[in-house]
């Protein structure tokens, strides 16, 4: 009998705090709004909804290694743009979050 690992909701949401931190930094620097603008809030809410309804992560893999395409092209491009802009800046602005992210990547 093959034992399948199921990913708990907490494990699925771990990338959300990382993407949320990058989105907040992007919104603060690019959009100039300290509380997040409605566009960035909607993006994070969309991500939370997608991750909570995800059926593609039943094998314990993260979104980066998932073969299922669950984001529409426009939103995926927007997320990629935010990640490309914010990820290099996170090492200087949020080093503890970066360390946590890297450690969790190594564990999973």
C-alpha positions as CSV (number, residue, x, y, z in Angstrom):
1,X,0.0,0.0,0.0
2,X,1.4,3.3,-1.1
3,X,1.1,6.0,1.5
4,X,0.2,9.4,0.0
5,X,1.1,12.5,1.9
6,X,-1.6,15.1,2.0
7,X,-0.7,18.7,2.4
8,X,-2.4,20.4,5.3
9,X,-4.0,23.8,4.8
10,X,-1.3,25.3,6.9
11,X,1.4,23.9,4.7
12,X,-0.4,25.1,1.5
13,X,-0.7,28.6,3.0
14,X,3.0,28.9,3.9
15,X,3.9,30.4,0.5
16,X,1.0,32.9,1.0
17,X,2.8,34.8,3.8
18,X,5.8,35.1,1.5
19,X,3.8,36.3,-1.5
20,X,1.8,38.6,0.8
21,X,5.0,40.2,2.2
22,X,6.3,40.7,-1.3
23,X,3.0,42.2,-2.4
24,X,2.9,44.6,0.5
25,X,6.4,45.8,-0.2
26,X,5.6,46.2,-3.9
27,X,2.4,48.1,-3.2
28,X,4.1,50.4,-0.7
29,X,7.0,51.2,-3.0
30,X,5.4,51.2,-6.4
31,X,1.8,52.2,-5.7
32,X,2.7,54.4,-2.8
33,X,0.0,53.3,-0.5
34,X,0.8,52.3,3.0
35,X,-2.4,50.3,3.6
36,X,-2.5,48.2,0.5
37,X,-4.5,49.5,-2.5
38,X,-7.6,47.6,-3.7
39,X,-5.8,46.0,-6.6
40,X,-3.1,44.4,-4.4
41,X,-5.7,43.4,-1.7
42,X,-7.8,41.7,-4.5
43,X,-4.7,39.9,-5.7
44,X,-3.9,38.5,-2.2
45,X,-7.6,37.5,-1.7
46,X,-7.5,35.7,-5.1
47,X,-4.4,33.8,-4.1
48,X,-5.9,32.8,-0.7
49,X,-9.0,31.6,-2.5
50,X,-7.0,29.6,-5.1
51,X,-4.8,27.9,-2.4
52,X,-7.7,27.0,-0.2
53,X,-9.6,25.4,-3.1
54,X,-6.5,23.8,-4.6
55,X,-6.8,20.1,-5.5
56,X,-3.5,19.8,-7.3
57,X,-1.4,19.7,-4.1
58,X,-2.5,16.3,-2.9
59,X,1.0,14.9,-3.3
60,X,2.7,17.3,-0.9
61,X,4.3,19.4,-3.6
62,X,4.3,23.2,-3.6
63,X,2.9,25.5,-6.2
64,X,6.2,26.0,-7.9
65,X,6.4,22.3,-8.8
66,X,2.7,21.8,-9.6
67,X,1.9,21.0,-13.2
68,X,-1.7,22.3,-12.9
69,X,-2.3,25.8,-14.1
70,X,-4.8,27.3,-11.7
71,X,-4.2,31.1,-12.3
72,X,-5.5,33.0,-15.3
73,X,-2.7,34.4,-17.5
74,X,-3.2,38.0,-16.5
75,X,-3.1,37.3,-12.8
76,X,-0.1,34.9,-13.2
77,X,1.8,37.6,-15.1
78,X,1.0,40.2,-12.4
79,X,2.2,37.8,-9.6
80,X,5.3,37.0,-11.5
81,X,6.0,40.8,-12.0
82,X,5.6,41.4,-8.3
83,X,7.8,38.5,-7.3
84,X,10.6,39.5,-9.8
85,X,10.5,43.0,-8.4
86,X,10.3,42.2,-4.7
87,X,12.3,39.0,-4.2
88,X,15.8,40.6,-4.5
89,X,14.7,43.4,-2.2
90,X,13.4,41.0,0.5
91,X,16.9,40.0,1.5
92,X,17.6,43.5,2.7
93,X,14.2,44.6,3.9
94,X,13.0,41.4,5.5
95,X,16.0,39.1,6.1
96,X,14.2,37.0,8.8
97,X,11.3,36.3,6.5
98,X,13.7,35.3,3.8
99,X,15.5,32.9,6.1
100,X,12.2,31.4,7.2
101,X,11.2,31.0,3.5
102,X,14.5,29.3,2.6
103,X,14.4,27.0,5.6
104,X,10.9,25.9,4.8
105,X,11.9,25.3,1.2
106,X,14.7,23.0,2.3
107,X,12.4,21.1,4.7
108,X,9.7,20.5,2.1
